[in-house]
């Protein structure tokens, strides 16, 4: 499987000891589900029967690529979790099963939303709104669809944050070093920040006139990652610094 090949040949994670050296059954099942979701995104419709349908299928690689990037980010967070922590207790099985259900359930909506956005941009340039009309994506429906996207994204990253938070709770059992604990806490808070941003997308999309443009808030994920990493790192260093300044007699 792809996981074992990556683990053998790629120095993927120099700051972390990879405890998951073998691929578990839960990871095999997860890879199958992610592969199914990718297949649904790419081959979700009937095969092209005419030249115009072929052109439309080939052009669809642009919105499909956007959907793929989001799904790959979710897969990568999932992959890194099992390589770093090798946890497969009842809690992880439950959270992982819910996550896989959400991945399958959101594959078609994710593709639909990005295709609609793509046809909107294309129509704005060419003046041909026929493709957009076929999708029934009015301004109101576009806002609602963006709210659906935000809700699904928030739920998926909330589940991922639960998995990494569980690893923090089990840190003594699996032997995490101080730096590994800090990196894990950083990941938890980065994902929590992404959940908060996604909830913001839902609110803006559902309750303001900016509905279809709420997805622009996704760009906050990059500063969120830097901010959360910085806050956790500073918080982790404070106790050690105070003990050092107090001296041995205090």
Buried (B, 14 or more C-beta within 10 A) or exposed (E): EEBEEEBEEEEEEEEBEBBBEEBBEBBEEBBEBBEBBBEBBBEBEEEEEEEEEEEBBEBBEEBBEBBBEBBEBBBEBBBBBBBBBBBBEEBBEEBBBBBBEBBBBBBBBBBBBBBBBBBBEBBEEEEEEEBBEEBEBEEEBBBBBBBBBBBBBBBBBBBBBBBBBBBBEBBEEBEBEEEBBBBBBBBBBBBBBBBEBBBBBBEBBBEEEEBBBBBEBBEBBEEBBEBBBEBBEEEBEEEEEEEEEEEEEE
